[in-house]
Amino acid sequence: MSTNWGESIVSFDEVSYSHVKNKPVLTEAAFNIRKNAKITLMGQNGAGKSTIFKLITGELENDEGDINIKKDLTIAVSRQVIPRTELELTVREFFQSMFKQKVYDIDPRIDEVLKIVHLKADKEKKIKDFSGGQQARLLLAQALIQKSDLILLDEPTNNLDKAGIDHLTKFLKEYTKTVIVISHDADFLNSFTEGVIYLDIHTQKVEQYVGTYNTVVAEIAARVEKEKRANAQAEKKIQENKDKANFFANKGGGMRLVAKRMREDAEEAEENMVDVRREDKTIKPFTIEAQEDLSGILFSLSSVEIIDIHKDDGSLKTKKTHVELRKGEHLLLKGPNGIGKTTLLENLAGGHAKGEAVKEGVVIGYYRQDFSNLDFDKNAYDTIKEAADKDDSEHFIRKTLAQFLIAGDTAYTPIGRLSEGQKGLVAFARLVAMKPGLLILDEPTNHINFRHLPIIADSLKKFTGAMIVISHMQEFVDQIGIDNVLDLGK
């Protein structure tokens, strides 16, 4: 389906690509990106969305077909995460690294883009000293500072609070150049998207649609239902032909030739059945079983150490609080970006927080927003086997991973090579295997396909141990059942 914005600036013509031989990510992909378009890349976790970005930028080379980029087109990419190798850079170095030549007016340029993403920052401050939400804003600002013809945004709302998402949405609506976005935040996408490029993880094919995000999702769902109905009618007809073929075959003589033709017709009809797209496949309902014999106060917190966000020197201050969590109680940790929420959870999980007491013997299941507590060199199968509380049988491990759509070769792929969304699903599978008494969850909706979120929320709501969670997604928070709120900003 063609678009009406302007001249084509990027086109894929029968492009195929495989990370590993005989394991295609894209097969004969064909689509156009036109000047000034606001496009969403849509597809299940692992479908190849980030791969398309890397093919556009030239980081990866396609195996077959042609990728045509308009001459002198400038491209900027807002990445999902800051590589560990860049965490020691200062803010100034971080932004300067985007340019091949030294930019002498880099400071005012930094001030301009930080204002857009609603962030104040000392240019000598190191990237590692910023919170996850602040790093997300820095990644976005790093793309914007280049003032490119095409901006590629990969999960730009991850770790952003509502104010940050509102600022980003406003910017994208007003931005006069071309934008392609990967995101699982349906409301965010629907606010500015004018078209969708859809990747089918099962066929490795690509389709292009015009319309708002919600319109396209509804259109795809309608097509799925239509294909299912057509297949149901075809299956009925095929079965009738097979039954008749068996009947005539038993008659013998010339009827056997009739039976043979009817069988051939049935086989041809089976081959012509529509391969119903399975994009809407979601993870299966799962249960995170709590540690046995939990009783009394599992966790308590008498003080918190937070960052004074009104000062630029990162100074800390201690506030008294009174938090106690028992079996089945869920605590929401709130506060503005940069105040120290993630640092507090890290310290809680590691037993290094001031004023903290975890009951002896309580197993902590920690979901880190950057997945750095997963070994990226190990595969999902071995990760679950190591985390398993008691049952580390092959049946249990395969069943647990399959619930999260991690099956086949994916289960044996190094975690570092999985998409961010798949890493998140492995992290949840690990929690299932652990059977923790205390869950600590830092932005568990990041990178996760929005279709999976109601299932995850329902599982967390039913968790019978204690739970501490940070999440900027209010709908998700409402669904998991919160008993107490600790707001670090108050």
Beta strands, then each sheet from edge to edge (+ up, - down):
strand 1: 8-20
strand 2: 23-34
strand 3: 38-43
strand 4: 64-69
strand 5: 75-78
strand 6: 150-154
strand 7: 178-182
strand 8: 195-199
strand 9: 206-210
strand 10: 297-307
strand 11: 316-326
strand 12: 330-334
strand 13: 356-358
strand 14: 364-367
strand 15: 438-442
strand 16: 466-470
strand 17: 484-487
sheet 1: 2+ 1- 4+
sheet 2: 5+ 6+ 7+ 3+ 8+ 9-
sheet 3: 11+ 10- 13+
sheet 4: 14+ 15+ 16+ 12+ 17+
end
